Amino acid sequence: MALDTARRRASQDLVLTGAIQPLNRPMPRLFQYVICSGMPVRRSTEARQPGSRARGAVPQTVSRFWILHTLTLGPGPQRYRFVGFADGCCGREGSGAGEHGTNRSPDRSGSAVRRLRSRAEPQGDDVRVARLAPPGAVPSGSRDGASRLSPAAEWLERSLTRARSAMAAATAVGDRLALLREIARLSGGRSDLAVEGLALRPPEFAALRRFHLAQADGGRAVRLVEEGLADVAPGLATALRVDPTVRTTFSDALADAALRRASGHASYRSETQRAAVGALLTMPGGASMLVSMPTGTGKSLLFQLGPTWWRLTDPGACAIVITPTIALAEDHARTLGGIPGLEGSRCLTGDMGPAARTQVVDAFRRGEVPVLLLSPETAFGAARDALIEASSPAADKFGLAGRLVAVYVDEAHVVESWGRSFRPDFQRLPGLVEALRARNPEIRTVLLSATLGDGARRTLRQAYGHGEWREIHARVPRYDFDLVVAPFDAAEARDAALLATIDLVPRPAIVYTTRVTHAEALHDRLRDERGYERMALFTGELADPAARRRIIEDWAADRLDLVVATSAFGLGIDKAGVRSVVHACLPESPARWYQEVGRASRDGHQGVSVTLWTRTVAGVDGSDEEDASRMARSSWLTRDLAEARWQALAAAATASWDRDRRRLRLPLDAAREGLGRRTGEKNRRWNRSLLALMQRAGALRVDSVGEREAGPPSWDLVLLDDALLGQGSELAAAWDRIFAVRSREVAEAAREFGSFLALMAGRRRECLMTGVFGTIEPGADPPRCGRCPECRSLDVRPPARLEPAGLERGWPQVVNKRRTLTPLSSTFNLL
């Protein structure tokens, strides 16, 4: 067989008909095939004739092994995926395999593959079939005494180890067969039960078909069955085929002195990360920085490295990280606790008991907590006084060493989306930062996100960009995922496909729903009817902090294979080896879909994303499309209700003056006409939403003092547009300005959802990943992904390497009474 087809890109599937025959059983652990091509690289007295077989090759000839991973087994043409090359000294080799020949190892004399290389041009046209030694084996002919595996082979071995370990701990039928399928998938489509040390029980043999498995060798092995996968979801069969190659499209960047001194990392994950760290460590006091980098590229390094670096010269230096979810805060705290110098980092949540909360706050005041993670609500409540104190001059702190030097806002894109009504406290954060900077003008602000649309960027810059401001945007999506999308007309058909998909997708996996009730029902069905136990349910209504912490810890420790969740389990849950994300819904925004898909494949290898949703059909209510559309277009007050609410708030306000600005304390329980005197949290939420909108429009500025733990809830604010207290045309003009902002936000949300829906429904014939990313970040122009339904239909190849954008310039020269800050070199390119 000529090697022209094998010279294609590493991600290209190969169809080989005559040159490869199945190896005799038992097969190696990875079930890989290897094509050996003789390639003399030393001078020799013997000449190899062009076109000759590899047998009789010159002694000391270095042969190149083409490592192919099996994609299908059975009669007919076999499909393989190219993994990499390996060079080995062959010595005298045995006979080759022709169309009907016997396969023999290239290493019968004891020499073996010594090096795997993922990039090399093949040479020679002599092909025969051989076997690769199992990963981890020490080849007898290796000069260094150890086999060095390519990243692809290392990933396969690591994934197999994980699956085998989980299989050993599993007892339920569903868990065991899902893991057995994963072992077979990673092993070339077949798993020898004796080699794996497995004994299936009668109920498990009976359930093999459900997992698209079949018995082989008289029940001594199982093999994958691809037939019928297309009936579950189009493209699923292709997405489930193993591709062990590294899919990361960005290259590591050399470590600088700061990284080496303040961490154990030998390199940066990308030039963008390097630029962001350089900007952080040369950031002028009082400046703000916005960083947008793909999920999994190391944004959290900024609040790991910054405090570590600052504490080298100031042992009391500390930072706070505002997070949108308790799960994210607890996950970050777990990671920080394992970093030298940051072991004292703590998470402060609203559900902690008074004694535990006081203990953490007091340790922060003493400077013993280098990084304090907390929610906006906690920052305004239990922690506010401690934050103000940590920002104050040393003379005002009575010997307490804690000194706040930086405020980080993680997943900053939720400031715009959640802050509209769901969590308005996110839009009060600028007021808190201003209050902290009033005590210490040198406090830095760092905003972190994986996705930022134009609306979010405007909102963030308006809120935080009063001093020096810089933005770093990679403008590159992730290309790690095989994407599958299937719309359904009926919920019953979707649910059947969903259950089948959960049985088939690689583990570990997350299944996302929009509604808590749907997540609960699905979890119960998987447990009671489908035989799953190594799973958990995680929603925003999981109130028990111990239960929530246990799920996060079990997930991190690989004691769970499956989590059924709402978006509460999405933001920032950092687990490198998640292989699959399944959406049993249509997310209400492209940003949410992109963020949740990004929970998978954070190790840079293959991830599988499957989105199964129900579209709107005439006469049928309750589709996923309707839910998503309603959520995308909700959260905005109508003008008449907004004016009525403001009238009630202003009438109940307590007024004072701050220089030439009017200050108002507004009781959040104020009720508009028609609601009556007794109101609750729903009324307060809409009042917060109104005030947040008015702040975005520049009509007022919410101060940091707001709601307290004792007494009626209220917000303190500075009124910036006195016309809001006027009448007639002056008042109407003020509301025109406010609702111009609201109308723009509504139009942007509608545009984003409409574009996202067209992509998911297949009405926009373009790459799904780049289409979604372009909707979130207009102006970005990344190449097509090569792994979505549209790209597969056009045979588009995935990109190999990309250069990140947003690396143009550094901080301007800043002169103040303390220092002169020169511009960064071009290495730290910033926007």
Secondary structure, 3 states (H helix, E strand, C coil): CCCCHHHCCCCCEEEECCCCCCCCCCCCCCCEEEEEEECCCCCCCCCCCCCCCCCCCCCCCEEEEEEEEECCCCCCCEEEEEEEEEEEECCCCCCCCCCCCCCCCCCCCCCCCCEEECCCCCCCCCCEEEECCCCCCCCCCCCCCCCECCHHHHHHHHHHHHHHHHHHHCCCHHHHHHHHHHHHHHCCCEEEHHHHCCCCCHHHHHCHHHHCEEEEHHHCEEEECCCCHHHHCCCHHHHCCCCCCCCCCCCCEECCHHHHHHCCCCEECCHHHHHHHHHHHCCCCCCEEEEECCCCCCCCHHHHHHHHHHHHHCCCEEEEEECCCHHHHHHHHHHHCCCCCCCCCEEECCCCCHHHHHHHHHHHHCCCCCEEEECHHHHHCCCHHHHHHHHCCHHHCCCCCCEEEEEEECCCCHHHHHHHCCCHHHHHHHHHHHHHHHHCCCCEEEEEECCCCHHHHHHHHHHHCCCCEEEEECCCCCCCEEEEEEEECCHHHHHHHHHHHHHHCCCCEEEECCCHHHHHHHHHHHHHCCCCCCEEEECCCCCCHHHHHHHHHHHHCCCCCEEEECHHHCCCCCCCCCCEEEECCCCCCHHHHHHHHCCCCCCCCCEEEEEEEECCECCECCCHHHHHHHHHHCCCCCHHHHHHHHHHHHHCCEEEEECCEEEEEEECCCCCCCCCCCCCHHHHHHHHHHHHHHHHCCCEEECCCCCCCCCCCEEEEEECCHHHHCCHHHHHHHHHHHHHHHHHHHHHHHHHHHHHHHHHHCCCCCCHHHHHHHHHCCCCCCCCCCCCHHHHHCCCCCCCCCCCCCCCECCCCEECCCCEECCCCHHHCEC
